[in-house]
Amino acid sequence: MLRLQKLTKTYKTGDQALKAIDLEVPKGQVLALIGPSGAGKSTMIRCINRLVEPTSGGVLLDDVDLTRLGSGALRKARREMGMIFQEYALVERLTVMENVLSGRLGYVGFWRSFLRRYPQSDIDEAFRLLDRVGLLHMADKRADELSGGQRQRVGICRALIQNPKLLLVDEPTASLDPKTSRQIMRLITELCHERGLAAIINIHDVALAQMFVPRVVGLRFGEIVYDGRPTGLTPDKLTEIYGEEDWEATIEKVDDDEEVEAAE
Ligand SMILES: Nc1ncnc2c1ncn2[C@@H]1O[C@H](COP(=O)(O)OP(=O)(O)OP(=O)(O)O)[C@@H](O)[C@H]1O
C-alpha cells in the first residue's frame, strides 16, 4: 500500500538524512521505526507526506507517486495520511471538539472551516471518536486544560477523523510518563487494528515498540539496518543499530503496576 523507492533526503547543509530507502508497508500493518538520534526517523516520516521535500526517489501510496504531485493533488493525497505529533500540535485556545474537527480541514474548504461550520456527520464522528478514546466528557474543555495523555488522545482523534489509510506517528510518547506512554501506544495500535489502518510509528523507546508492534524497522545513518519481528532484536542487533549509544537507556523503567495493568 505504501512503497518507498530509493527515497533520499539530503538537507541544504549537506546532511544525508536518508540514503536510498526501500520499504514496503502493506495495508493495515503497524510498524515501529527505531534508531539513534539523527538516524533519519523524523525525516523519513516527514518525507512521506512531504512536510520535508525528498531529494530523490519515490513515495507510492496505492501506486500514486506523491513526490510527483502538484500542490492541489498533494493536498488531497494528504487526507489519506493522518499525522500524530510528539507535542500534540493542538490549538490551545480551542476546545477539544474544535481541535478534533480541525482534522476535517482538508475536506470542508476554507470558508466553512473559517466559520467553523462543519457538517453534522463530521460532528457526529468527532463525538464517536472522543467516546472511543474516553474523552467524551471533555468535548467542551479548552485544549490547554488537558493533561499530556489527554492531549495526545485528542491528537489521535484529529488524525482519525480525516479517515486516513495511513497514520504517520512521530514520537507519540516522548513527552509522556511510562504508564501513559503504554496506554497511548495500546490505543494507537488497537485503533489501527479496528480500522484496518497502516501506521509508521517513530518511537525512541525500544521496549515499548517491542510490546505493541509486529514489525520493527531500525534506521542508522539514514539506512535500514534491521527489518523484522521485535523478537529478533537481540542485544547484538540493538548494539548494531544504536552503535556506541547505550540502547538500554532508551528503555523506560517499567512501573511496579505493570502486571496489574496487563491483567486488566
Ligand atoms: N532541517 C534540517 N536541516 C538540516 N539538517 C537536518 C534538518 N533536519 C534534520 N537534519 C539532519 O538530518 C539527520 C536526520 O535527522 P532526523 O531528525 O530525521 O533524525 P531522527 O532519527 O528523527 O533523530 P531524533 O530521534 O533525534 O529526532 C541528522 O543528521 C540531522 O542533523
The ligand as a Gaussian input file, in Angstrom:
#p B3LYP/6-31G(d) Opt

LIG

0 1
 N       16.033000      20.955000       8.845000
 C       17.218000      20.330000       8.803000
 N       18.276000      20.913000       8.217000
 C       19.462000      20.290000       8.155000
 N       19.701000      19.066000       8.641000
 C       18.682000      18.422000       9.237000
 C       17.393000      19.027000       9.353000
 N       16.573000      18.159000       9.991000
 C       17.334000      17.079000      10.262000
 N       18.588000      17.239000       9.822000
 C       19.693000      16.254000       9.918000
 O       19.282000      15.049000       9.307000
 C       19.696000      13.921000      10.057000
 C       18.475000      13.102000      10.475000
 O       17.674000      13.858000      11.385000
 P       16.258000      13.352000      11.908000
 O       15.694000      14.450000      12.754000
 O       15.458000      12.860000      10.779000
 O       16.704000      12.111000      12.823000
 P       15.899000      11.329000      13.927000
 O       16.269000       9.904000      13.767000
 O       14.446000      11.654000      13.845000
 O       16.513000      11.890000      15.260000
 P       15.813000      12.211000      16.685000
 O       15.455000      10.873000      17.270000
 O       16.901000      12.908000      17.462000
 O       14.636000      13.080000      16.419000
 C       20.505000      14.477000      11.233000
 O       21.851000      14.445000      10.867000
 C       20.017000      15.899000      11.357000
 O       21.013000      16.729000      11.868000

